[in-house]
Amino acid sequence: MKDLKVENNTEPLLSVRGVKKHFNISSPFLNRILERKPTQYLKAVDGLDLDIPRGTTFSLVGESGCGKSTVAKLVVGLYKATKGQISFEGIDVTNMPAGKPLALRKRMQMIFQDPYASLNPRWRVRNIIAEPLRSFGLPGGRDEEDREVGRLLDLVGLSAKDGENFPHEFSGGQRQRISIARAIASKPDFLVCDEPTSALDVSVQAQILNLMKDLQNELGLTYLFISHDLAVVNFMSEWIGVMYLGRIVEVGLARHVFANPQHPYTQLLLDTIPDITMSRRDREPVAGEVPNPINPPSGCTFHPRCPFVNERCQSETPELKEGSSGVRVACHAVSEGRLSVVSAIRRSDV
């Protein structure tokens, strides 16, 4: 993705090249022999390429089951990649164990979707936030540790005295603030945010998103932000990658993708955003459901749901190609000009 590097004039903080993650979901060996069943793999991520420039927010969006959370766990080392390479500031971290090496891993942290499930219910908040400090050997003593925990709680909009309470004594939004405080305790450069606001009320979501924006500006953080909420992504992101069945189908600057979505699947996602002006009323509605990732369709995996499908789409997998405004799209209809022609005809008929 050269367009990312050129526009920012820097090397990306995180680079992913040809990464695949296939899960073996076969029956036990003896059952397969007796029942004559083949080995089966679920292709959660199937050839991912992306670059995340330093100090920016890169969002991955897509329907449930497209592989977004798998990408998050691959990046931080919770899963090992089947194939491909993941580099952090030029260092290959593809299959390094989570948490190692310490000097590198303390610069990469994660915020999980469910703030209650990710916090130890038996620990007081001060111990939860102090855990990464102790793990990475950061505090010089108990007094310094307490001061740092208090500072982190203040930074996320809580108070130092809240450190004496347990997670169940807080609201959902407050628990997510605690999760954020724990994530930034090791002074990371890079945060993976796996749907950090999807379990919260709308009003609380806004507070958490504003907090994350403020922390990014103050601490110079880089985010990989994962969500299915396009309105949230539009607020948070400089860059956006649209995933479908383990592959990116469109990627580029968020303002360009939102202003002129090119891939039919991106248009489908944007059509789900409430629009009082009805500016997208002329688009062909896309029906159907996500195919089975165990046995994905041949060619373009989106072709069973695409209104612009032809024979080439059914047999040949499209590659990401640069289109207008530097946005890269994996779609035969776009590269052949078929989609733009159809859209122009529809607009003229309105």
KEGU-226294 format. One record per residue (C-alpha): residue in three letters; x, y, z. Coordinates in steps of 0.001 Angstrom, whole numbers, plus 524288, in hexadecimal, padded with zeros to 5 digits. Layout:
BEGIN
ALAXYZ
...
//
This chain:
BEGIN
MET800008000080000
LYS8094480A7A7FB25
ASP7FEE6815027FBCB
LEU7FF61814D180AA9
LYS80E10816E080B29
VAL80EA582161800C7
GLU8040F82A1F8065C
ASN809698296B81435
ASN817AA8299680FD5
THR81B3081FED81A90
GLU81C8A8115B81C15
PRO8107C80B1482249
LEU810CE807AF830B6
LEU80A097FAAE82DE2
SER80AF27F3578210D
VAL8038F7E6EA81D75
ARG807107DF4081139
GLY7FFD47D36E80BCE
VAL7FB1D7CF1181932
LYS7F2377C337819E4
LYS7EBFE7BC8382585
HIS7E56C7AF7C822EB
PHE7DF4B7A7CD82E10
ASN7DEEB798F782D25
ILE7D0DB7956283084
SER7D1887874082BE8
SER7CC0577BD183356
PRO7D5C57737083AFD
PHE7DEED76B8983260
LEU7D86575E5D834FC
ASN7CAE0763EA8320E
ARG7CFC67695C82524
ILE7D54575C0882158
LEU7C8EC7548F824F4
GLU7BF8275E7681F51
ARG7C84B761E1813BA
LYS7C7B77706681682
PRO7D1F3779E581162
THR7D9E17836681995
GLN7D2767902581B1A
TYR7D7E879DBD81D5B
LEU7D0F27AA4A820CE
LYS7D7A07B5618198D
ALA7D5D47C05C82360
VAL7E0337C90D81D01
ASP7E4237C5CE80F24
GLY7EEE37CEA380A1E
LEU7EEFA7DB9C8114A
ASP7F75F7E75780DA2
LEU7F7007F434814F4
ASP7FFAC7FF27819F9
ILE7FC84807B9825B7
PRO8039D814E4825FA
ARG8088A819C683322
GLY7FF5C8228583AE0
THR7F33C81F24832E7
THR7E712816C883475
PHE7E55580BBB82ABB
SER7D7DF8058A82BA7
LEU7D3EC7F8088271B
VAL7C56F7F6BB82457
GLY7BC9E7EBE281FAF
GLU7B18C7E2FF823A5
SER7B2E27D95682ECD
GLY7BB3D7CDC682ADF
CYS7C38C7D4E7820C9
GLY7D01D7D2F7828B4
LYS7D1F17E02B82F6D
SER7D4117DAF683D35
THR7DD067D04C8380B
VAL7E5967DAF183225
ALA7E6097E1BF83F69
LYS7EAA47D56484632
LEU7F49F7D28483B93
VAL7FA997E00083CF7
VAL7FC827DF0E84BBB
GLY801447D0FE84B55
LEU7F5797C9FE85124
TYR7F4757C21984489
LYS7FF797BD0383C0C
ALA7FE627BFED82D9C
THR7FD087B4868243D
LYS804807BC36819FE
GLY809B07C9E481791
GLN811277D42881F3D
ILE80DAD7DE458298F
SER817CA7E8EB82C1F
PHE817CD7F308836F3
GLU820EB7FE6A83424
GLY828707F59982AD9
ILE829B67EA508349B
ASP8239A7DD51830C6
VAL819EE7D98083B8A
THR8122A7CFA983383
ASN8127D7C3F983C94
MET818C47C99B848C4
PRO811C07C5788554F
ALA8087B7CF7285B32
GLY80FDB7D80C864C1
LYS81D597D53C85F35
PRO826E37DB7B85D67
LEU8235D7E470868B7
ALA829E07F08B8631E
LEU821627EF8A856F4
ARG814BE7EA1085C63
LYS813217F4CA8668A
ARG811A47FDFE85AEC
MET805F27F614855DB
GLN7F99D7F4D385DFF
MET7EB6E7F12685BDA
ILE7DE157F64486010
PHE7D3C57EB9785FE8
GLN7C5727EC2185C2D
ASP7BF737E8438693D
PRO7C5557F09187423
TYR7BFF57E7EE87EE8
ALA7C4A17DAF78794A
SER7D2567E07487749
LEU7D3F07E4E088580
ASN7D6E77DB77890A2
PRO7CADE7DC4589989
ARG7D2F87D84A8A580
TRP7DCF27E3268A42A
ARG7DBA87F12A8A86E
VAL7DCF47FAFF89D8C
ARG7EA377FFC88A250
ASN7EFB37F1FB8A0D8
ILE7E99C7F06789357
ILE7F01D7FCD088E76
ALA7FCDB7F9DE8958D
GLU7FE127EC5588F6A
PRO804C07F0E5882CC
LEU80D757F9EB88ACF
ARG812377EE4C892BA
SER813147E53C886FB
PHE81C087EE8687FB5
GLY8238F7F2B588BD5
LEU81FCA8010588A67
PRO81D218061A8984E
GLY82862808778A1A4
GLY820A18051C8ADDE
ARG813058046F8B3D2
ASP811E8813228B5D5
GLU815DA815FD8A7D2
GLU80C8D80B708A30C
ASP80129811618AAA5
ARG8042281EDF8A52D
GLU8048D819A189759
VAL7F7BC81237898FB
GLY7F16381E8189E5A
ARG7F69682665892DF
LEU7F14081C9F88913
LEU7E3D981C9A88F7E
ASP7E38782B6F88F09
LEU7E7B382B0B880CD
VAL7DBD4822D987CED
GLY7D21882AEE8849E
LEU7D19F8235889172
SER7D7DB8265E89E92
ALA7E306820238A61A
LYS7D9D681B8B8B0E5
ASP7D270813418A6DD
GLY7DE2B80A308A70F
GLU7D94A804428B3CD
ASN7CCB37FF448ADAD
PHE7C9BD7F2D58A614
PRO7C5567F27A897C3
HIS7B7357EEE789AF8
GLU7B5B27FBC98A23F
PHE7B704803A1895AD
SER7AE4580615889E5
GLY7B184800BC87C72
GLY7B77880D87877FB
GLN7BFB080EB088449
ARG7C488800C1882A8
GLN7C8D7803DE874DE
ARG7D02E80FBA87A22
ILE7D719806718837A
SER7DA797FD91877F0
ILE7E01B80931870A8
ALA7E80980D3C87C98
ARG7EDAF7FF8B87D62
ALA7F0B07FF9786EC6
ILE7F86E80C5286F5D
ALA7FF69808EA87C21
SER80B628039787505
LYS80C588100686CBA
PRO8096B8090385FD7
ASP80A8D80E9685234
PHE8003E805C384C33
LEU7F2C0801AF85106
VAL7EA0B7F75184AFB
CYS7DBF67FB1284E0C
ASP7D2CB7EF9384BB3
GLU7C5227F5A484B46
PRO7C7C17FD53857D6
THR7BA858043585800
SER7B10E7FA2D8525C
ALA7ACC77F57C85FF1
LEU7A9D380351864B7
ASP79E3080C73863D9
VAL79E9C81697858FE
SER7A0E58221F8622B
VAL7ABD381AD186915
GLN7B1B9816F285BFE
ALA7B39082546858AD
GLN7BAAC827B486586
ILE7C3F481C3D8637A
LEU7C6BD81FE485558
ASN7C9BF82DEE8592C
LEU7D2AD828DF863EB
MET7D9E28203F85A29
LYS7DB7282BC4850DC
ASP7E0D78344985BCF
LEU7EA65829B48601F
GLN7EEFD827C185228
ASN7F1FC83636850BE
GLU7F8698373085E1E
LEU8005A82A9485DCA
GLY802C18292584F2B
LEU7FBE781BF684E7A
THR7F978813E284246
TYR7ECB480C3D841C6
LEU7E8358002983A8F
PHE7D9B18025983CB8
ILE7D0697F71683A0F
SER7C1E17F979838DC
HIS7B5A27F67E83123
ASP7AFD0803E583431
LEU7B28F80CBB82884
ALA7AE818190B82FC8
VAL7B8B28165783A52
VAL7C2FD8133283016
ASN7C02B81FD8828D2
PHE7C280827828355F
MET7CEF98207983958
SER7D67F81D2E82CFC
GLU7E07C822E4823CE
TRP7E16D815FC81C69
ILE7D77A80B4681A25
GLY7D83C7FD4E8153F
VAL7CBC67F5FD811A8
MET7CC807E74B81419
TYR7C4597DC7F80E3E
LEU7C6C47CE12810EC
GLY7D4BA7D00781584
ARG7D9087D94F80AAE
ILE7D9907E8058093C
VAL7D0DB7EC527FDF8
GLU7D2DD7FB0F7FF21
VAL7DCF08034D80649
GLY7E0C7811868068E
LEU7DF0F81E7C80D7B
ALA7D24F81E2C8150D
ARG7CD7A82B0980F9B
HIS7CEF9825ED801AF
VAL7C89A818C98046C
PHE7BCF281F1A80B2D
ALA7BB7A8298C800B9
ASN7BC518200F7F542
PRO7BB228119D7F8E9
GLN7BEE88096F7ED21
HIS7BDB17FB1E7F0E1
PRO7AF857F6297F12C
TYR7B1CF7F0947FEBF
THR7B6977FDB9803E4
GLN7AA61803DF7FE24
LEU7A24A7F98480513
LEU7A8807FCD981223
LEU7A6C580B7981039
ASP798928098280C7E
THR796418047781A53
ILE7994C811F481FFA
PRO78C9F819A88221F
ASP78C0A8249681800
ILE7815D82EDC81925
THR784B08348580BB9
MET782BE827378050C
SER78E7582A3C7FC66
ARG790DE81BBA7F9F6
ARG782ED8185B7F605
ASP78705815577E7F2
ARG78FE3809F67EB94
GLU78C5B7FBE57E8F0
PRO78A087F5467F627
VAL793627EA157F8F9
ALA78CF07DDF27FE68
GLY791C57D105803C6
GLU79A7C7CD0280F05
VAL7A90D7CAD7810FC
PRO7ACE17BD9480AEB
ASN7B2B27B295812DC
PRO7C14A7B57A814E8
ILE7C3F77A6D581554
ASN7BFF87A5C780715
PRO7C08F7B3A18017A
PRO7BBC67B6A17F3A6
SER7C57D7B5FB7E876
GLY7CABE7C25B7E24C
CYS7C6127CE897E946
THR7C0197C9B87F600
PHE7B61A7D4C37F57D
HIS7B0AF7D0A37E831
PRO7A4BC7C8F47ED5B
ARG79F927D5BE7F31F
CYS7A4807DF797E902
PRO79AE97E5C57DF4A
PHE7A6447E8537D5C9
VAL7AB4B7DA527D4E1
ASN7AFBB7D4367C809
GLU7B6E17C7BC7C42D
ARG7C4467CD557C753
CYS7BFE07D0847D536
GLN7BBF07C2577D738
SER7C8F97BC9F7D2F7
GLU7D3E37C6A17D561
THR7D7A97CC6D7E28A
PRO7D92A7DB487E145
GLU7E57C7E2097E61A
LEU7E6287EF247ED11
LYS7E83D7F9987E2B7
GLU7E9738082D7E48E
GLY7DDBF80FF67E020
SER7D91281DDA7E1F3
SER7DE8D826147ED3A
GLY7E8DF81BB47F005
VAL7DEC5812167F551
ARG7E212803E37F238
VAL7D6D87FAEE7EE61
ALA7D6177EC4A7EBAF
CYS7CACF7EBBB7E20D
HIS7CA1D7E7D07D3BE
ALA7BE337F0687D193
VAL7C5BF7FC547D651
SER7D22B7F95B7CE9E
GLU7CA3B7F7077C230
GLY7C210803407C420
ARG7B5437FBA37C48B
LEU7B119800557D1F3
SER7B36880ECA7CF47
VAL7AB9F80E0E7C295
VAL7A002807897C92B
SER7A053811527D470
ALA7A09D81CCF7CAE8
ILE794C0817737C394
ARG78D49815EC7D04E
ARG79050823B57D4BE
SER78B8A829197C7B8
ASP77EAF821D47C944
VAL77BDA8278B7D6CF
//
